[in-house]
C-alpha cells in the first residue's frame, strides 16, 4: 500500500469514535464470505483430505499432492536441522520467555468443604488441540510458540499445527524447529477455512481435535465461528490493531516505528495515535506523509486530554494499547478493555510479539471488552467432583422442598432416600 493510502489528517475524538464504529461494523462477516466458508467446510466434512487438497492447490501450491499435506514429527525434526543457528538461539530465547510467564498460569484445583459436602473443581487438560499458524511470505514460528507453550503447560495430550503450504512446497525450518520445541505431533500443511474444518471434523490424515486455537485471515475466523458449535475455539482474531496514547515526552521516532510495525500486518490492520500534544502529532504526520506506510492505515487524532484518550481506547477495546511517554505511562491503572497494554516508551509492542513472554494471540475487533489473551486456561476444561459424607438429612430436606416446588418429584425422592 503506497503513500496515498496513509490517512495523515489529524481527527478529533468524535472522529476517532466514528472511525472505530465504522471499522467494527465492517469487520462483520459478509454474506459472500460466509457462503464461501460454508461451502468449504461442508466440502471438507464430505470429502476430507481431498477437499483440503483442492483448497491448497487453489490458494497455495498448484502442484501439491496428498502426500504433501501431512508432515510427521520425524520429518519436522529433519527439517528443523536447517534452521540457522542465530535464529534457533532467538527462538530458544523466545520459548524460554513464553514458558516462564505461562508456567505461572497453570490452573490449580479449587477445594471446598461445608457440612456433609466436599467439592473439588479439577482442571483437566484437553486431549487434542489444533493450532493455526498463519503464513505470509514465510511461516510464523512465533505463533507456533505462542499456541504450543500454553498448551504444553496445560498438559494437552496432543498438539497438531496447521499452516498454509509454501508455494515451492518446502517446509520452513524455523517453523519446524518451533513445532519441535512445543512437542507438536505433526504439521498439516493447509490454511484458511479448509484447515479449520479439517481440525474440527477430522480427515484420514488428521484426527479431529477438541479445540482450534490461533489466528488467521477472515476465512479462518469465519470458519472458526461456523464450527464452534462442534468444537472448542479460543477466540475470533481479526485484523491486527494498535492504539498509541502519546504524551508530549514520547519519542516520535519510537511512536512512528510502532505504528509502522503494526501497519505491516496483513488483512487491513489499524494503527492509531491519540495525543493531546500538537507537536507530537505534527511530527508523526510529517514523517508518515513523507515516507508513506507500506502496508496499512495510520490514523492520528487530537484529544483534549490523555485521560480522554484512555477512555476512547476503552471504547475501542483494541488488541494492543501502548502508553508512550512518562505522562501517558502514569495512566496505566486507568486502562481497561485492551488485549495487551505496553507501558512506557521502551515497551515496544513488537517485544510482545516475540520475546517479552506475553502471548501475541489477542482479542481484536472490540472483543477485548469480554475476551482475553490466549492463556493456559484456554487449554483446560474443568470438572466438579462432589462427595457427600455423614448426615445429609438437612440438605435432603431443603433440596427436596425446592425440587417439589419446581415439580421435580423424582429429584426430591432421590435426595430423600439418602436421609
Protein Blocks (a to p, Z undefined) as FASTA:
>chain_A
ZZklpcfbdcdfklmmmmmmmmmmmmpccfklmmmmmmmmmmmmmnommmmmmmmmmmmm
mmbcfklmpccfklmmmmmmmpcfklmmmmmmmmmmmmmmmmmmpccdddddehjbccdd
dddddfbdcddddddfbccfklmmmmmmmmmmnopabdcddddddfklpacfklmmmmmm
nopabdcddehjllmmmmmnopfklccdfbdcddddfklmmmmmmmmmmoccfbdcdddd
ddddddfklcfklmmmmmmmmmmpghhiadddddfbfklmmmmmmmmmmnopfkbccddd
ddfbfklmmmmmmmnopabdcdedjklmmmmmmgghifbdcedjklgfklmmmmnopafb
dceehlmmmpccddfklmcccddddddehjfklmmmmmmmmmmmnopaklmmmmmmmZZ
